[in-house]
Amino acid sequence: MPSVKYVIELSDDDRKTLLDIVAKGASPAKTILRANILLASDRNNKKHMTVAEIADAYHTSPTTVQNVRTAYATNGLEATINRKKRETPPVPPKVTGDVEAHIIALACGEPPEGYSKWTLRLLADKCVELNYAESLSHVTVSRILKKTNISLT
């Protein structure tokens, strides 16, 4: 069992925030669990509990309790309670605004020789041929044109 490394003494504002989170119950379960752990760890509370008691009371491990206490002591309340947002998406978008502009410009221009109008597949193939994108689906081209209210007819 981990030893108590950080003593948690919540300020009145922090305690009020945590009590609101627990009372409303509208936050994610992990947020409510972390709030309960911090409230139970508070030395200013007459009923503060040990790490093992908190772990038993909230059906978690002592390591989780220690991690929450450590996060609060080092990073503060917001970083402990709320999930960190991703800085970048897991997969970068294939079609950027620049590629969209090229597709729109092509669609508004003259169709290739031998064709009376642009088709979605022709536009997709032309974009790949001109190296606007590595690969491009006709469905993606359709979505871009629909978003900008451009019709190929």
C-alpha positions, 0 to 999 in steps of 0.5 A: 500500500502506498504511503501518504506523500501529499497532504490534501487541504482544500480551500473553501472554493475548491471544496464548494466546486467538488461538492457541486460536482458530486451533488449534481452528478451530471459529470462523467463518472471519473470526474465524480470519483476524483472529486469524492477522493479529494473530498475524502482526503481533505485534512480540513474535513473532520472525517478525512480517511486514509488511502486504504479507506478511500480505496475501499469506500469508492471501489478503486485501488490505493494507487488511483487514490495516490495518483489523484492526490498527487495530481491535485498537489502538483497540478491543481484542481482543474487539471485533476478533475477535468480531462485534458483536451487533445492538441491534435486530432488522432488522424489529420484531415486529408482535405484542407481548405486549400484542397477544397478551394482547388476542387471548387475552382476545378468544378467551376472551370471548363471540363476536360476535353471530350466531356460536356461537364465535370463528374465527381470521379473526374474531379477526384482523379484530376485533384490526385493528378495535380497533386492536391491530395495523395488520394481522394474519393468521389464521395469526399468531392461530393461532400465538399461541393454539397457543403458549398452549394455547388452543383455539377449540372 
